[in-house]
């Protein structure tokens, strides 16, 4: 079981866009607040 890998990190304005590659499909998250991702 691999932990999530941070593929890219971009900060635009007051929003933080995080792209996470979990190995299966890339997951793109755009949130203005802290986002916590718990893997299986």
HTML snippet that shows the backbone in 3Dmol.js (N, CA, C, O; Angstrom):
<script src="https://3Dmol.org/build/3Dmol-min.js"></script>
<div id="view" style="width:600px;height:400px;position:relative"></div>
<script>
const pdb = `
ATOM      1  N   UNK A   1       0.844  -1.193   0.000  1.00  0.00           N
ATOM      2  CA  UNK A   1       0.000   0.000   0.000  1.00  0.00           C
ATOM      3  C   UNK A   1       0.886   1.254   0.000  1.00  0.00           C
ATOM      4  O   UNK A   1       1.657   1.487   0.931  1.00  0.00           O
ATOM      5  N   UNK A   2       0.758   2.045  -1.059  1.00  0.00           N
ATOM      6  CA  UNK A   2       1.574   3.261  -1.141  1.00  0.00           C
ATOM      7  C   UNK A   2       0.774   4.462  -0.644  1.00  0.00           C
ATOM      8  O   UNK A   2      -0.426   4.556  -0.903  1.00  0.00           O
ATOM      9  N   UNK A   3       1.416   5.360   0.052  1.00  0.00           N
ATOM     10  CA  UNK A   3       0.753   6.601   0.464  1.00  0.00           C
ATOM     11  C   UNK A   3       0.563   7.504  -0.751  1.00  0.00           C
ATOM     12  O   UNK A   3       1.193   7.303  -1.789  1.00  0.00           O
ATOM     13  N   UNK A   4      -0.287   8.472  -0.614  1.00  0.00           N
ATOM     14  CA  UNK A   4      -0.514   9.400  -1.716  1.00  0.00           C
ATOM     15  C   UNK A   4       0.741  10.221  -1.981  1.00  0.00           C
ATOM     16  O   UNK A   4       1.438  10.642  -1.058  1.00  0.00           O
ATOM     17  N   UNK A   5       1.008  10.436  -3.263  1.00  0.00           N
ATOM     18  CA  UNK A   5       2.186  11.216  -3.651  1.00  0.00           C
ATOM     19  C   UNK A   5       1.727  12.566  -4.183  1.00  0.00           C
ATOM     20  O   UNK A   5       0.827  12.638  -5.020  1.00  0.00           O
ATOM     21  N   UNK A   6       2.341  13.621  -3.700  1.00  0.00           N
ATOM     22  CA  UNK A   6       2.005  14.963  -4.148  1.00  0.00           C
ATOM     23  C   UNK A   6       2.654  15.199  -5.505  1.00  0.00           C
ATOM     24  O   UNK A   6       3.874  15.318  -5.613  1.00  0.00           O
ATOM     25  N   UNK A   7       1.815  15.264  -6.539  1.00  0.00           N
ATOM     26  CA  UNK A   7       2.329  15.395  -7.905  1.00  0.00           C
ATOM     27  C   UNK A   7       2.664  16.850  -8.218  1.00  0.00           C
ATOM     28  O   UNK A   7       3.734  17.147  -8.750  1.00  0.00           O
ATOM     29  N   UNK A   8       1.749  17.752  -7.888  1.00  0.00           N
ATOM     30  CA  UNK A   8       2.008  19.159  -8.164  1.00  0.00           C
ATOM     31  C   UNK A   8       1.287  20.026  -7.151  1.00  0.00           C
ATOM     32  O   UNK A   8       0.280  19.620  -6.570  1.00  0.00           O
ATOM     33  N   UNK A   9       1.805  21.210  -6.949  1.00  0.00           N
ATOM     34  CA  UNK A   9       1.207  22.125  -5.982  1.00  0.00           C
ATOM     35  C   UNK A   9       1.261  23.533  -6.545  1.00  0.00           C
ATOM     36  O   UNK A   9       2.340  24.068  -6.800  1.00  0.00           O
ATOM     37  N   UNK A  10       0.092  24.132  -6.736  1.00  0.00           N
ATOM     38  CA  UNK A  10       0.023  25.490  -7.263  1.00  0.00           C
ATOM     39  C   UNK A  10      -0.882  26.316  -6.372  1.00  0.00           C
ATOM     40  O   UNK A  10      -1.960  25.877  -5.972  1.00  0.00           O
ATOM     41  N   UNK A  11      -0.422  27.527  -6.068  1.00  0.00           N
ATOM     42  CA  UNK A  11      -1.239  28.418  -5.258  1.00  0.00           C
ATOM     43  C   UNK A  11      -1.670  29.586  -6.131  1.00  0.00           C
ATOM     44  O   UNK A  11      -0.841  30.368  -6.595  1.00  0.00           O
ATOM     45  N   UNK A  12      -2.977  29.695  -6.348  1.00  0.00           N
ATOM     46  CA  UNK A  12      -3.496  30.760  -7.204  1.00  0.00           C
ATOM     47  C   UNK A  12      -4.468  31.593  -6.390  1.00  0.00           C
ATOM     48  O   UNK A  12      -5.527  31.112  -5.985  1.00  0.00           O
ATOM     49  N   UNK A  13      -4.109  32.818  -6.158  1.00  0.00           N
ATOM     50  CA  UNK A  13      -4.977  33.696  -5.389  1.00  0.00           C
ATOM     51  C   UNK A  13      -5.131  33.186  -3.969  1.00  0.00           C
ATOM     52  O   UNK A  13      -4.141  32.959  -3.274  1.00  0.00           O
ATOM     53  N   UNK A  14      -6.384  33.002  -3.532  1.00  0.00           N
ATOM     54  CA  UNK A  14      -6.637  32.515  -2.174  1.00  0.00           C
ATOM     55  C   UNK A  14      -6.975  31.030  -2.194  1.00  0.00           C
ATOM     56  O   UNK A  14      -7.343  30.450  -1.173  1.00  0.00           O
ATOM     57  N   UNK A  15      -6.842  30.419  -3.387  1.00  0.00           N
ATOM     58  CA  UNK A  15      -7.172  28.998  -3.513  1.00  0.00           C
ATOM     59  C   UNK A  15      -5.919  28.171  -3.727  1.00  0.00           C
ATOM     60  O   UNK A  15      -4.978  28.608  -4.391  1.00  0.00           O
ATOM     61  N   UNK A  16      -5.914  26.998  -3.172  1.00  0.00           N
ATOM     62  CA  UNK A  16      -4.780  26.091  -3.337  1.00  0.00           C
ATOM     63  C   UNK A  16      -5.234  24.890  -4.149  1.00  0.00           C
ATOM     64  O   UNK A  16      -6.169  24.184  -3.771  1.00  0.00           O
ATOM     65  N   UNK A  17      -4.554  24.669  -5.275  1.00  0.00           N
ATOM     66  CA  UNK A  17      -4.901  23.543  -6.138  1.00  0.00           C
ATOM     67  C   UNK A  17      -3.872  22.444  -5.943  1.00  0.00           C
ATOM     68  O   UNK A  17      -2.678  22.653  -6.158  1.00  0.00           O
ATOM     69  N   UNK A  18      -4.331  21.292  -5.540  1.00  0.00           N
ATOM     70  CA  UNK A  18      -3.422  20.175  -5.292  1.00  0.00           C
ATOM     71  C   UNK A  18      -3.793  19.017  -6.211  1.00  0.00           C
ATOM     72  O   UNK A  18      -4.948  18.595  -6.270  1.00  0.00           O
ATOM     73  N   UNK A  19      -2.794  18.512  -6.925  1.00  0.00           N
ATOM     74  CA  UNK A  19      -3.031  17.350  -7.779  1.00  0.00           C
ATOM     75  C   UNK A  19      -2.328  16.164  -7.152  1.00  0.00           C
ATOM     76  O   UNK A  19      -1.114  16.191  -6.951  1.00  0.00           O
ATOM     77  N   UNK A  20      -3.081  15.128  -6.843  1.00  0.00           N
ATOM     78  CA  UNK A  20      -2.513  13.953  -6.193  1.00  0.00           C
ATOM     79  C   UNK A  20      -2.648  12.734  -7.101  1.00  0.00           C
ATOM     80  O   UNK A  20      -3.731  12.406  -7.584  1.00  0.00           O
ATOM     81  N   UNK A  21      -1.513  12.076  -7.315  1.00  0.00           N
ATOM     82  CA  UNK A  21      -1.518  10.873  -8.138  1.00  0.00           C
ATOM     83  C   UNK A  21      -1.488   9.670  -7.205  1.00  0.00           C
ATOM     84  O   UNK A  21      -0.463   9.377  -6.590  1.00  0.00           O
ATOM     85  N   UNK A  22      -2.612   8.979  -7.105  1.00  0.00           N
ATOM     86  CA  UNK A  22      -2.717   7.844  -6.184  1.00  0.00           C
ATOM     87  C   UNK A  22      -2.290   6.544  -6.845  1.00  0.00           C
ATOM     88  O   UNK A  22      -2.314   5.486  -6.216  1.00  0.00           O
ATOM     89  N   UNK A  23      -1.894   6.622  -8.127  1.00  0.00           N
ATOM     90  CA  UNK A  23      -1.466   5.417  -8.819  1.00  0.00           C
ATOM     91  C   UNK A  23      -2.523   4.932  -9.798  1.00  0.00           C
ATOM     92  O   UNK A  23      -2.197   4.346 -10.830  1.00  0.00           O
ATOM     93  N   UNK A  24      -3.784   5.173  -9.477  1.00  0.00           N
ATOM     94  CA  UNK A  24      -4.862   4.752 -10.369  1.00  0.00           C
ATOM     95  C   UNK A  24      -5.261   5.914 -11.279  1.00  0.00           C
ATOM     96  O   UNK A  24      -4.954   5.905 -12.471  1.00  0.00           O
ATOM     97  N   UNK A  25      -5.939   6.903 -10.723  1.00  0.00           N
ATOM     98  CA  UNK A  25      -6.241   8.093 -11.495  1.00  0.00           C
ATOM     99  C   UNK A  25      -5.811   9.322 -10.721  1.00  0.00           C
ATOM    100  O   UNK A  25      -5.854   9.327  -9.491  1.00  0.00           O
ATOM    101  N   UNK A  26      -5.394  10.372 -11.430  1.00  0.00           N
ATOM    102  CA  UNK A  26      -5.024  11.626 -10.761  1.00  0.00           C
ATOM    103  C   UNK A  26      -6.255  12.265 -10.113  1.00  0.00           C
ATOM    104  O   UNK A  26      -7.349  12.232 -10.676  1.00  0.00           O
ATOM    105  N   UNK A  27      -6.069  12.833  -8.953  1.00  0.00           N
ATOM    106  CA  UNK A  27      -7.172  13.479  -8.247  1.00  0.00           C
ATOM    107  C   UNK A  27      -6.856  14.962  -8.104  1.00  0.00           C
ATOM    108  O   UNK A  27      -5.864  15.338  -7.480  1.00  0.00           O
ATOM    109  N   UNK A  28      -7.708  15.798  -8.686  1.00  0.00           N
ATOM    110  CA  UNK A  28      -7.472  17.242  -8.631  1.00  0.00           C
ATOM    111  C   UNK A  28      -8.398  17.864  -7.599  1.00  0.00           C
ATOM    112  O   UNK A  28      -9.615  17.687  -7.647  1.00  0.00           O
ATOM    113  N   UNK A  29      -7.802  18.592  -6.668  1.00  0.00           N
ATOM    114  CA  UNK A  29      -8.574  19.182  -5.585  1.00  0.00           C
ATOM    115  C   UNK A  29      -8.373  20.692  -5.577  1.00  0.00           C
ATOM    116  O   UNK A  29      -7.237  21.167  -5.582  1.00  0.00           O
ATOM    117  N   UNK A  30      -9.457  21.439  -5.563  1.00  0.00           N
ATOM    118  CA  UNK A  30      -9.373  22.886  -5.472  1.00  0.00           C
ATOM    119  C   UNK A  30     -10.199  23.335  -4.285  1.00  0.00           C
ATOM    120  O   UNK A  30     -11.428  23.350  -4.350  1.00  0.00           O
ATOM    121  N   UNK A  31      -9.540  23.697  -3.212  1.00  0.00           N
ATOM    122  CA  UNK A  31     -10.250  24.105  -2.005  1.00  0.00           C
ATOM    123  C   UNK A  31      -9.597  25.354  -1.440  1.00  0.00           C
ATOM    124  O   UNK A  31      -8.391  25.553  -1.581  1.00  0.00           O
ATOM    125  N   UNK A  32     -10.388  26.181  -0.809  1.00  0.00           N
ATOM    126  CA  UNK A  32      -9.861  27.377  -0.178  1.00  0.00           C
ATOM    127  C   UNK A  32      -9.420  27.092   1.246  1.00  0.00           C
ATOM    128  O   UNK A  32      -8.790  27.931   1.890  1.00  0.00           O
ATOM    129  N   UNK A  33      -9.753  25.910   1.731  1.00  0.00           N
ATOM    130  CA  UNK A  33      -9.399  25.520   3.089  1.00  0.00           C
ATOM    131  C   UNK A  33      -8.491  24.300   3.046  1.00  0.00           C
ATOM    132  O   UNK A  33      -8.267  23.719   1.985  1.00  0.00           O
ATOM    133  N   UNK A  34      -7.979  23.922   4.186  1.00  0.00           N
ATOM    134  CA  UNK A  34      -7.109  22.745   4.247  1.00  0.00           C
ATOM    135  C   UNK A  34      -7.911  21.498   3.886  1.00  0.00           C
ATOM    136  O   UNK A  34      -9.040  21.311   4.341  1.00  0.00           O
ATOM    137  N   UNK A  35      -7.312  20.662   3.070  1.00  0.00           N
ATOM    138  CA  UNK A  35      -7.977  19.426   2.661  1.00  0.00           C
ATOM    139  C   UNK A  35      -7.172  18.243   3.161  1.00  0.00           C
ATOM    140  O   UNK A  35      -5.970  18.146   2.910  1.00  0.00           O
ATOM    141  N   UNK A  36      -7.834  17.351   3.864  1.00  0.00           N
ATOM    142  CA  UNK A  36      -7.148  16.173   4.386  1.00  0.00           C
ATOM    143  C   UNK A  36      -7.666  14.943   3.651  1.00  0.00           C
ATOM    144  O   UNK A  36      -8.870  14.694   3.595  1.00  0.00           O
ATOM    145  N   UNK A  37      -6.735  14.184   3.092  1.00  0.00           N
ATOM    146  CA  UNK A  37      -7.121  12.989   2.350  1.00  0.00           C
ATOM    147  C   UNK A  37      -6.590  11.757   3.067  1.00  0.00           C
ATOM    148  O   UNK A  37      -5.391  11.637   3.320  1.00  0.00           O
ATOM    149  N   UNK A  38      -7.482  10.860   3.386  1.00  0.00           N
ATOM    150  CA  UNK A  38      -7.067   9.621   4.037  1.00  0.00           C
ATOM    151  C   UNK A  38      -7.235   8.471   3.057  1.00  0.00           C
ATOM    152  O   UNK A  38      -8.338   8.211   2.575  1.00  0.00           O
ATOM    153  N   UNK A  39      -6.154   7.796   2.769  1.00  0.00           N
ATOM    154  CA  UNK A  39      -6.202   6.668   1.839  1.00  0.00           C
ATOM    155  C   UNK A  39      -6.777   5.438   2.523  1.00  0.00           C
ATOM    156  O   UNK A  39      -6.888   5.399   3.748  1.00  0.00           O
ATOM    157  N   UNK A  40      -7.140   4.438   1.734  1.00  0.00           N
ATOM    158  CA  UNK A  40      -7.700   3.204   2.279  1.00  0.00           C
ATOM    159  C   UNK A  40      -6.657   2.422   3.061  1.00  0.00           C
ATOM    160  O   UNK A  40      -6.956   1.352   3.592  1.00  0.00           O
TER     161      UNK A  40
END
`;
const viewer = $3Dmol.createViewer("view");
viewer.addModel(pdb, "pdb");
viewer.setStyle({}, {cartoon: {color: "spectrum"}});
viewer.zoomTo();
viewer.render();
</script>
